Amino acid sequence: MIEAYTKQLNRRFIWGLTLCGDAVRVYSIFNDHLLASRDMKLTEVDGRAKLIQLLVNWSFCEDHRLGYDPTMTWLPKL
């Protein structure tokens, strides 16, 4: 995770997923804390639906919802 912050300096947080057996968990990883979702069970219809909904929503997200800081801009002359 440190690599993402060092290579993308305009990051506020990073999204992450873990898959353990039949359970998926989503994480928001900040530089000073971590938020985790409840398990989404892939063996259950509701769990699969939540995961699909999450992936579809990520595909349509604006950059600031994906963790990029819109207040940071690059100065090309520096």
C-alpha positions in Angstrom: 0.0 0.0 0.0 2.9 2.3 0.7 3.9 2.1 -3.0 0.5 3.5 -4.1 0.9 6.5 -1.9 4.5 7.1 -3.0 3.7 6.8 -6.7 0.4 8.6 -6.6 0.9 11.6 -4.5 -2.7 12.8 -5.0 -4.2 9.9 -3.1 -6.4 10.3 0.0 -7.3 6.6 0.3 -7.0 3.3 -1.5 -9.7 0.6 -2.0 -8.9 -3.0 -1.4 -10.6 -6.4 -1.6 -9.8 -9.7 0.1 -11.2 -13.0 -0.8 -11.0 -15.8 1.8 -12.8 -18.9 0.9 -16.4 -17.9 0.0 -16.2 -14.4 1.7 -15.2 -11.1 0.1 -14.4 -8.1 2.3 -13.9 -4.5 1.1 -11.4 -2.1 2.7 -10.8 1.7 2.6 -7.2 2.1 3.4 -6.2 5.6 4.7 -2.7 6.7 5.7 -3.7 6.5 9.4 -6.5 4.0 9.6 -8.5 1.2 7.9 -12.2 0.7 7.4 -13.5 -2.8 6.6 -16.9 -4.0 5.4 -18.8 -7.0 6.6 -18.2 -10.2 4.8 -20.1 -10.7 1.5 -20.7 -14.4 1.2 -20.3 -15.5 -2.5 -22.4 -18.7 -1.8 -25.4 -16.5 -1.0 -27.5 -14.6 -3.6 -27.4 -11.4 -1.5 -23.6 -11.6 -1.1 -23.1 -12.0 -4.9 -25.5 -9.2 -5.6 -23.7 -6.8 -3.2 -20.3 -7.6 -4.8 -21.7 -7.1 -8.3 -23.3 -3.8 -7.2 -20.0 -2.6 -5.7 -18.0 -3.4 -8.9 -20.5 -1.7 -11.1 -20.5 1.4 -8.8 -16.7 1.5 -8.9 -16.7 1.4 -12.7 -18.9 4.5 -12.8 -17.3 6.4 -9.9 -15.8 9.9 -10.1 -12.1 10.1 -9.4 -12.6 11.6 -5.9 -14.7 8.6 -4.9 -11.9 6.3 -6.0 -9.4 8.0 -3.6 -7.9 10.8 -5.7 -7.7 14.3 -4.1 -9.3 16.8 -6.5 -7.6 19.8 -4.6 -4.1 18.7 -5.6 -2.9 19.8 -9.0 0.4 19.4 -10.9 2.4 22.5 -11.8 4.0 21.6 -15.1 6.8 24.2 -14.8 8.2 22.7 -11.5 
